Amino acid sequence: VNELGLDEVGIDQDGVLKEFLEESIRHALDPTFGLFIVTEENHWLYPSPLSKIHYEHTELFHYIGRILAKAVYEGVVIDVNFAPFFIRQLLHNKNTLFSYLDELPNLDTELYKNLMFIKTYDGDVADLGLTFSVDEDEFGKVVTEELMPGGSYTTVTSTNRISYIHQMAHYKMYTQIHKQTRAFTAGFRSIISDEWLRMFSLPELQKLVSGDSTPIDLTDLKKNIRYLGGYHGGHRVILWFWDITINESRTRRSLLC
């Protein structure tokens, strides 16, 4: 119901719009659908490098970005955990300076360990037989991707191994999912502008999208709350409210926000 007392179909938080947004996003983010996959350790969602199995997959990512932004705009919290290295790209560039190598353990711990082994290897790195390329399994077919022009013919040596390590991290964290991320970000920003996004840090943006699992501090809430409409801290209705709230479960208390 709007301010004039008239029905406003699909806008109320418990109505058809909320259900549409939740179901659309849930289906689109389901790893079995093939657009997103999860990290091994934390089960964080990020775009699948093989999402091109879907026809016009970048258009799908643009659409998902739009409906997720619509959910945020309408205050609909979505139960989803995006990988920090992915969700941070929604923020303005000046807030997203970070090292792909430092973020790599969040995506692939084993690869990070292998790269650190190469970095500290005491022998001749050329003996490891590596080149500036990576072999990827795409639907049963091995595809070689070069980390730089001519990378398949450039041997990794003790001299250039640092460059190799950073280029490999950049490929895994950025290049592989750049098209998907760019389309998703463009869709999101078509609803929520850069000017608004620059107001938030990465943790704050995560909370906007997925909500906050931190328990509500009732003592702090009681101390800082403002009562309107003639109510005050000693009013019997307010006293009943706090008595009920204190005895509610953590899940029920979270509905206060």
C-alpha positions as CSV (number, residue, x, y, z in Angstrom):
1,V,0.0,0.0,0.0
2,N,1.4,3.4,-1.0
3,E,1.2,6.7,0.8
4,L,-2.2,7.3,-0.7
5,G,-3.6,4.1,0.7
6,L,-3.8,2.4,-2.7
7,D,-2.6,-1.1,-3.5
8,E,0.8,-1.2,-5.2
9,V,1.1,-4.7,-6.6
10,G,4.5,-6.4,-6.3
11,I,6.3,-3.7,-4.3
12,D,5.7,-4.9,-0.7
13,Q,8.5,-6.8,0.9
14,D,6.5,-10.0,1.3
15,G,4.9,-9.9,-2.1
16,V,5.4,-11.1,-5.6
17,L,8.4,-8.8,-6.3
18,K,10.4,-10.2,-3.4
19,E,9.5,-13.8,-4.4
20,F,10.5,-13.1,-8.0
21,L,13.8,-11.6,-7.1
22,E,14.7,-14.4,-4.6
23,E,13.7,-17.2,-7.0
24,S,15.4,-15.7,-10.0
25,I,18.7,-15.1,-8.2
26,R,18.6,-18.5,-6.5
27,H,18.2,-20.3,-9.8
28,A,20.8,-18.2,-11.6
29,L,23.4,-18.6,-8.9
30,D,22.9,-22.4,-8.5
31,P,26.2,-24.0,-9.5
32,T,24.4,-26.8,-11.3
33,F,23.1,-24.1,-13.8
34,G,26.6,-23.5,-15.0
35,L,27.0,-19.7,-14.6
36,F,28.6,-19.7,-11.2
37,I,30.8,-22.1,-9.3
38,V,32.1,-22.2,-5.7
39,T,35.5,-22.0,-4.2
40,E,36.7,-25.3,-2.7
41,E,37.3,-24.2,0.9
42,N,34.8,-21.4,1.7
43,H,32.1,-22.3,-0.9
44,W,32.1,-18.7,-2.1
45,L,30.3,-18.0,-5.4
46,Y,32.1,-16.5,-8.5
47,P,31.6,-16.7,-12.2
48,S,32.4,-20.0,-13.9
49,P,35.2,-19.7,-16.5
50,L,33.1,-22.3,-18.5
51,S,29.9,-20.3,-18.4
52,K,30.1,-19.9,-22.2
53,I,28.3,-23.3,-22.4
54,H,25.2,-21.0,-22.2
55,Y,24.4,-19.1,-25.4
56,E,25.0,-15.4,-24.9
57,H,26.2,-16.0,-21.4
58,T,27.4,-12.4,-20.9
59,E,23.8,-11.2,-21.4
60,L,22.8,-13.6,-18.7
61,F,25.4,-12.1,-16.3
62,H,24.2,-8.6,-17.2
63,Y,20.7,-9.6,-16.3
64,I,21.8,-11.3,-13.0
65,G,23.6,-8.1,-12.1
66,R,20.5,-6.1,-12.7
67,I,18.2,-8.2,-10.6
68,L,20.7,-8.5,-7.8
69,A,21.0,-4.7,-7.8
70,K,17.2,-4.4,-7.8
71,A,17.0,-6.7,-4.7
72,V,19.6,-4.5,-2.9
73,Y,17.6,-1.3,-4.0
74,E,14.4,-2.8,-2.6
75,G,16.0,-4.0,0.6
76,V,15.5,-7.7,-0.3
77,V,18.4,-9.6,1.4
78,I,19.6,-12.6,-0.6
79,D,21.1,-15.6,1.1
80,V,24.3,-15.8,-0.9
81,N,28.0,-15.6,-0.3
82,F,30.0,-14.1,-3.2
83,A,33.8,-14.5,-3.3
84,P,35.4,-11.2,-2.0
85,F,37.6,-11.1,-5.1
86,F,34.5,-11.0,-7.3
87,I,32.1,-8.8,-5.3
88,R,34.8,-6.1,-4.8
89,Q,34.8,-5.4,-8.5
90,L,31.4,-3.8,-8.1
91,L,33.1,-1.0,-6.2
92,H,34.8,1.9,-7.8
93,N,38.4,1.3,-9.0
94,K,40.0,3.5,-6.4
95,N,38.6,1.3,-3.7
96,T,39.6,-2.0,-5.3
97,L,43.4,-1.9,-5.5
98,F,44.6,-5.3,-4.4
99,S,47.1,-8.0,-5.3
100,Y,45.7,-10.9,-7.3
101,L,48.4,-13.1,-5.8
102,D,47.4,-12.2,-2.3
103,E,43.8,-13.0,-3.1
104,L,44.6,-16.3,-4.9
105,P,44.4,-18.5,-1.8
106,N,40.7,-17.6,-1.6
107,L,40.2,-19.2,-5.0
108,D,42.8,-22.0,-5.2
109,T,44.9,-22.8,-2.2
110,E,46.8,-25.6,-4.0
111,L,47.8,-23.4,-6.9
112,Y,49.0,-20.7,-4.5
113,K,51.2,-23.2,-2.7
114,N,52.7,-24.4,-6.0
115,L,53.5,-20.8,-7.0
116,M,55.1,-20.1,-3.7
117,F,57.2,-23.3,-4.2
118,I,58.4,-21.9,-7.5
119,K,59.2,-18.6,-5.9
120,T,61.4,-20.1,-3.3
121,Y,62.8,-23.0,-5.4
122,D,66.6,-23.3,-4.9
123,G,67.4,-25.1,-8.0
124,D,67.2,-24.1,-11.7
125,V,63.6,-23.2,-12.3
126,A,64.0,-24.0,-16.0
127,D,64.3,-27.7,-15.0
128,L,60.6,-27.6,-13.9
129,G,59.6,-27.5,-17.6
130,L,57.2,-24.6,-17.2
131,T,56.2,-22.0,-19.8
132,F,54.1,-18.8,-19.6
133,S,51.0,-20.8,-20.5
134,V,48.3,-22.9,-18.7
135,D,46.4,-25.9,-20.0
136,E,42.7,-25.8,-19.3
137,D,40.1,-28.6,-19.6
138,E,37.1,-27.3,-21.5
139,F,34.4,-29.9,-21.8
140,G,36.9,-32.7,-22.2
141,K,39.2,-30.8,-24.5
142,V,42.6,-29.5,-23.4
143,V,43.0,-25.9,-24.4
144,T,46.3,-24.0,-23.9
145,E,46.0,-20.4,-22.8
146,E,49.0,-18.1,-23.0
147,L,49.7,-15.8,-20.1
148,M,51.4,-13.4,-22.6
149,P,52.0,-13.3,-26.3
150,G,54.3,-16.2,-27.2
151,G,53.9,-17.6,-23.7
152,S,53.8,-21.2,-24.9
153,Y,57.4,-20.8,-26.2
154,T,58.7,-18.8,-23.2
155,T,60.4,-20.9,-20.5
156,V,60.0,-20.0,-16.9
157,T,63.4,-19.4,-15.4
158,S,64.9,-18.2,-12.2
159,T,65.1,-14.7,-13.7
160,N,61.5,-14.4,-14.8
161,R,59.7,-16.6,-12.3
162,I,58.3,-13.6,-10.3
163,S,56.6,-12.3,-13.5
164,Y,55.2,-15.8,-14.2
165,I,53.8,-16.1,-10.7
166,H,52.0,-12.8,-10.9
167,Q,50.8,-13.4,-14.4
168,M,49.4,-16.8,-13.4
169,A,47.5,-15.2,-10.5
170,H,46.2,-12.4,-12.7
171,Y,45.0,-15.0,-15.2
172,K,43.1,-17.1,-12.6
173,M,41.6,-14.2,-10.7
174,Y,40.9,-11.8,-13.6
175,T,41.4,-12.9,-17.1
176,Q,39.4,-16.1,-16.9
177,I,36.3,-14.4,-15.7
178,H,36.8,-10.9,-17.0
179,K,33.9,-11.0,-19.6
180,Q,31.5,-12.4,-17.1
181,T,32.5,-10.0,-14.3
182,R,32.3,-7.0,-16.7
183,A,28.8,-7.9,-17.8
184,F,27.6,-8.6,-14.2
185,T,29.1,-5.3,-13.0
186,A,27.5,-3.3,-15.9
187,G,24.1,-4.8,-15.1
188,F,24.5,-4.0,-11.4
189,R,25.6,-0.4,-12.0
190,S,22.7,0.2,-14.4
191,I,20.5,0.1,-11.3
192,I,22.8,1.3,-8.6
193,S,25.2,4.0,-9.7
194,D,28.9,4.3,-9.0
195,E,28.3,7.4,-6.9
196,W,26.3,5.3,-4.5
197,L,28.6,2.3,-4.5
198,R,31.6,4.5,-3.7
199,M,30.0,5.1,-0.3
200,F,30.6,1.5,0.8
201,S,33.6,-0.6,1.7
202,L,33.7,-4.3,0.6
203,P,32.3,-5.7,3.9
204,E,29.5,-3.1,3.9
205,L,28.6,-4.1,0.3
206,Q,28.6,-7.7,1.3
207,K,26.1,-6.9,4.1
208,L,23.9,-4.9,1.7
209,V,23.7,-8.0,-0.6
210,S,23.7,-10.9,1.8
211,G,22.7,-9.3,5.2
212,D,24.7,-9.6,8.4
213,S,25.1,-12.8,10.5
214,T,26.5,-10.8,13.5
215,P,24.2,-11.2,16.5
216,I,22.2,-8.0,17.4
217,D,23.6,-6.2,20.5
218,L,20.3,-5.6,22.3
219,T,22.1,-3.5,25.0
220,D,23.5,-1.2,22.4
221,L,20.2,-1.1,20.6
222,K,18.3,-0.1,23.7
223,K,20.8,2.6,24.5
224,N,20.7,4.2,21.1
225,I,17.1,3.7,19.9
226,R,14.7,6.7,19.4
227,Y,11.1,6.4,20.3
228,L,8.4,8.3,18.3
229,G,4.6,8.6,18.5
230,G,4.5,9.3,22.2
231,Y,6.3,6.1,23.2
232,H,9.3,6.1,25.6
233,G,11.5,3.7,27.4
234,G,9.2,3.3,30.3
235,H,6.0,2.8,28.2
236,R,4.4,-0.6,28.9
237,V,4.3,-1.5,25.2
238,I,8.0,-0.8,24.9
239,L,8.7,-2.9,28.0
240,W,6.7,-5.7,26.5
241,F,8.6,-5.4,23.3
242,W,12.0,-5.7,25.0
243,D,10.8,-8.6,27.2
244,I,9.7,-10.5,24.1
245,T,12.8,-9.6,22.1
246,I,15.2,-10.8,24.7
247,N,13.7,-14.2,24.8
248,E,13.5,-14.6,21.0
249,S,15.9,-16.7,19.0
250,R,18.8,-15.2,17.1
251,T,17.0,-15.8,13.8
252,R,13.9,-14.0,15.0
253,R,15.9,-11.1,16.3
254,S,17.6,-10.7,13.0
255,L,14.2,-9.7,11.5
256,L,14.5,-6.4,13.5
257,C,17.0,-5.3,10.9
